[in-house]
Amino acid sequence: MAEVKFFYGDNVPLEMHKVRIVQKLDLVPVERRLEAINEAGNNTFLLKNSDIFLDMLTDSGVNAMSDRQLAAMMEADDSYAGSATFTKLENKIKEIFGMEYFLPAHQGRACENIISQAYVKPGDIIPMNYHFTTSKAHITLNGGLVEEIIIDEGLNTTSDYPFKGNMDIAKLRALINKHGAEKIAYVRLETGTNLIGGQPHSLENMQEIRKVCDEFGILLVLDASLLADNLYFIKTREEKCKDMSIREITRAIADLSDIIYFSARKLGCARGGGICTRNKDIYMKLRELITLYEGFLTYGGMSVREIEAITVGLEETMDENMINQGPQFIAYMCNKLNESGVPVITPPGGLGCHLNAMEFVDHIPQSQYPAGALASALYIVSGVRGMERGTISEQREDDGNEHFANMELLRLAMPRRVFTLSQVNYAIDRIRWLYDNRKLIGGITFVEEPKVLRFFFGKLAPVSDWQTKLVEKFKADFGDSL
Ligand code: F0G
């Protein structure tokens, strides 16, 4: 998506790739969609792909791969130990991040397991800009306490602040002073902050965090799963970085980190993950846990084909024309919805377009899960699968009380290079219709509630017959249209 201007106005994001392999999609009738969402317990994680038209659940492991990635997969060198394929990835990590040591893991949360087991002791505090579900779960499992110190603007749903993922430096200092540096296992910075709408942090903010970590001798751990989007935002929104190349920005970020870990289901557009460091002591501490939980050090639970694809994917991430596709499509979708009055998180971030359910369905109390209800309603009227990122994605307090999320979001992820603009326009159309008919949407309630990460496989039911009424209105307005 080079900076191409359109002569007659109405600039649209222009793809700098062509589609060579396609996969057939079906849009099942609205009656089937109503049935399907109830078979799935109103949990979009439990829908079957055959019932889904546009899968906007996540960008994890479902980004389109390039011809070069697929070609590289054919060259994979399979062996339990000493695979040449692994050495290629290790060298690419050295080249891009300047980090000597690389530990492979089967995905992002596996890295979180290893890092938490190695560094988190009961009673420890882990300050972070914002939590991610699995990162918090691993920290709490090891007895640690997550402290979120995102800047106040980060939780402001409508804003034009360019770096809502920044950490509040004064709060970081206050936390360290309150608990003492020895109680802080590490500081975790999540790039492209997932749960607040894929919002970036600035390079300047990271430099300030580094200064505080140096002052108190605390490790800085970067969750780089959403690095690609964040790199694009630093390049385009941070004045001081506008003349830096993507490669230079990446290196600057890496130089500020003690440990970088990532989900290669996102970063590198393949499937896998890994932990990087330039510190031998850190490497030695983590190494044995990798062999215990993930596999030998030259595959770590990944298929060598995926390792080849990650190596190429990381190189392709250094291309601005590759990493700008997601953010530009997301901005297009957010801006169109915003213009129509639909409440979305602004400024547009990475990862996906986020509908603000707290406003969209402001008549649904948080105890009836507005974001989950909106996810269910949107699926019924469109076949678009989004992901609840609100109270259902939280864990209950130890005493069993509900922990209401700061934000109730319906995330509509934009897997990279997967959807066309006409598909995005279809989603926009159905969301606008749903917004006009929002009062028909009602709440949902748990009928089966797992204790850990309940959003993955919990089941819910509508609190009234609102879904039937929504389908009746859909049929009245759309007639025979799917
Ligand atoms: N950290 C961040 C910031 C993530 O977004 C994810 C995954 C992980 C860690 C865990 O990585 O899935 O490879 O184990 N996010 C996915 C999502 C699941 O849909 O947002 P993983």
Residues whose N, C-alpha, C, O or C-beta is under 5 A from the ligand:
A	BS01	F0G	L57 T58 D59 S60 Q107 G108 R109 A110 F132 T134 N194 D223 S225 S263 R265 G272
